[in-house]
């Protein structure tokens, strides 16, 4: 992991399953070695009507191009906190600023090429969305029932499927605990 740094390539902090930083590795290495865990954030952006905003990934993306994905997602910069990354990515991807995010849950996401420690946040936003056209082809609000009935199709990223499954479980558990109070 202690390779000479190439200024042209982005570096990620490699962490253990608890999120403790072990070192640095180039993006290309993290995205090709599932034994190296790196940190990412997801933000689920809902409006007052309860619709979930999704982004359609640009065709130029190296992973899952042209597929619908979480509202906001991104890697943490070296030295950045999860919360700071959530705010930065919301502004960079959707031009959303000064809107509070709320922590939902954290999990490990593994694929054949990478492993991510994902921390997911929620925010409510009803303003105008201006998406970053370099990263995002389009954005759209989805009704949860309609989305859940289609999410197993090839239109959506596998990590969105995982994220929605976790969100539905989180929401169910939260509703059950409120009912007991």
Secondary structure, 3 states (H helix, E strand, C coil): CCCCCCCCCCEEEEECCCCCEEEEEEHHHHCCCCCCEEEEEEEEEECCCCCEEEEEECCCCCCCCCCEECCEEEECCCCCCHHHHHHHHHHHHHCCCCCCCEEEEEEEEECCCCEEEEEEEEEECCCCCCCCCCCEEEEEEECHHHHHHHCCCCCECHHHHHHHHHHHHHHHHHHHHHHHC
